[in-house]
Amino acid sequence: MSFVKQAVIIVIVILVFLVFGKVIIHAQSANSILKKSAKASGYQKEMRNVQNSQIRGKIVRLSDGASGTFQSEAQQPNLYRDTITFKNGESIRSFNGKSAWMRDSQNGLRTLTDNAGESLKAEAFFRAGRWMRNKEEKIIASGGGKSSLFGKEVYTVTLTNAQNIKIKLFFDIISNLLIREEMPFGNQIRVFEYSNFRAINGVQEPFTIKMSEGDERFEIQVEQILHNASNNRAVFDFPRNLSEKLPDVAAFLKEVEANQDKVDKALENYSFVEEITDREFDKKGNLLVTKVEKYEVSNYKRQEIRRLIERNGQPLSAKDQEKQDKDVQKDVERLEKSQAGEKPPSIAEILKASNLINPRRENFKGRTVIVFDFERNPNFVSNKSDEQLFSKFFGTCWIDENDKQVARVEAKLGENANIGGVALKIKKGAYFILEQERFDDDVWLPSLADISVSVRILLVAGLKINQVSKYGSYKKFNSEVKDSEVGKP
């Protein structure tokens, strides 16, 4: 190679470095940014020792200059409460480890569900321990690129949890301190901007907070931050109305259990369509749909007969549909020769393994329901594998007070669970959400199942299930013709 050619190559390399060098130098992984910030802010050394923290200060609403007070409490592993009080009202949001709730002058006191509830749960986990336990909760950190914020260069990182709740963080590239958060809550984004940092027990804490929610803007001047000053779990619990008469939850569940036969019998008289959507997270925390299938379903002898009719929005080919019909016919013939299947355990039976706490009466989808939280009962002993498994779940249950039917249940696995010795291991963090709705004025039928679970099989193979099932198009048929029609399209 001639000297001229070598010189040209060197010049090109230098130009490429000058143009792209900053990007190459500054591009960092999201986890490396979190580690740097943890070290700079004192989280890495001190945060695990902070079992609880309290923030108190004055808040000003910028739209009208109204002043009030702001207070928040966070406690490991995932308890959180914040209270904003103005002269004309108060707003409280809290997660007690099982259920998220809120009380304000506009909508009163209620348990939060769907995006609002899941967002507050994610925020509670973040407030209690920041990102120091991301791996334990299978939270994906993505991003790490540079952006501009108010003329200042910052790194951005997005945290995504198993429920697809995303928290966006902004870090000063000089100090590595967290200076902005974007927290989802319902259909809004709550923005927090931090400045005026001071060291509290080795942790850099902001004493000026700017907060925005929708069109409202607030400024908080922090007066006091305390670490490990209190260990009172009761402050996070759902407020009790002592004058309200509530049914005894254990006795109430016995009525629900006895009533479950209505659902089982009703399903024998209905066919319906189930749409199953399989999902998975990529490495950047994006939740991707991998497969969508529709089934026609009916129940016979307590067994489901399922016929695939559609895949990814397209009807099956004539050949595939013919195979499905033959498989369904084989299932029907097999069931004709068999006894009725074993009755599956009901939610009411499963909850016998739990402590039932925080009962309250609320409105859910236009119906009066009894809501309560449940947690593991350490004194519960059983030889049944399903009861052993479900005793390790915690969550919240909504039961229609009049019809004695389960309207909704949210549950999360609090610890790893083995089934069949060590053959099958269900990992901590598995969750499910189930809903039923009232049809034909008197019958309750399934409407939603949202499930995420990681399973280890024989200590080798791993399986992840992340899917949502929606049930609908219920059709009732006469019992006289059911036996001859079951399983037919």
Helices and strands as residue ranges (DSSP letters): H 3-26, H 30-41, H 43-46, G 47-49, E 52-61, E 66-75, E 79-86, E 89-95, E 100-104, E 108-112, H 114-129, E 140-149, E 152-160, E 166-172, E 178-185, E 188-200, E 203-213, E 216-227, G 233-236, H 249-267, E 270-281, E 287-300, E 303-311, E 314-315, H 318-336, H 347-350, G 351-353, E 354-364, E 367-376, H 385-390, E 393-400, E 405-413, E 417-419, E 424-426, E 431-439, E 443-457, E 461-476, H 479-485
